[in-house]
Amino acid sequence: MTYTKKILLLGSGELGREFVISAKRLGAYVIACDAYDNAPAMQVADAREIFSMLDGAKLRTAIAKHQPDLIVPEVEAIRTEILADMEAEGFHVVPSARATQLTMNRDAIRDVAAKELGLTTSRYHYAESFDEVASAADDIGLPLVIKPVMSSSGKGQSKVDSA
């Protein structure tokens, strides 16, 4: 069979599964990657690689091994600087390494939206200590939501209702 494109999918959850189904309908060959075997997208992909997307060396090795036409990040926990390096070497990251870096890093995407683009956002602060959280709560008011800068699927979020 002749394939239109070879796609390396980085992250193989339920969203990735739907992506693989659509890509295969368009004639693509898809390699699904994730930290655990038999992830949802792996069940429908042409091939699989099992490694943590946070392991830069293994991420680089998978890209070099498969020489994909397109690299599609689907997981939030990923070494985005490796994607930027690979893009600089001529690989095509979709949508782009910079977009991936911004969207997978909450403070970066919020800063671009609020400061660079001037979009209206909810009130926010960055905090790295309890005292900084308390100060932010005094300014913003309660209730408030605390979110980690990088996480996936809502992991690590907390709602604070009172001091």
C-alpha positions, 0 to 999 in steps of 0.5 A: 500500500502506498501512504500519503504521509507518515505521521508520528503521533506523540501521545496516544489517548482518546483524542489521539485515537480519533486523530489516527482513525481520521488520518488513516482514512486519508491514507496516512501511516501513523506511528502512535507514541506514549509512555504505556503500551496499548494506549487508545491510539496504538490500538488503531495505529500502524505502529507504536513506540513506548517511551516517556515524551519527557525523555528528550533522548528517546523522543529524538531517537523515535523521530530519527528512527521513523523520519516522519513527514509530520510530527503531531503532539497530542500530549501535554507533558512533552519535551517541547524544546526537542520539537523545536530542535527537530523543526530546525533540522527540517522536520514538520511539527504540526501546528509548529514547535512554538505553538506547541511550546505555548499551548503546553505551557499555561503561563506562556500562552496566558502571557501571549494572550493577555500581553502580546495580543491584548485579549481579555482574560480572567484575573490571574497571578503566578505563584511559587509559594504559599505566601504568593498564593495568599497574596494572589487570593487577596488581590483576586478574591475567593473562590479561585482556581490554582492550576499547575503551569504544566499538566494534562487533563486537569491534573493538579488543579485545586479550587480554593473557597476560603483562606 
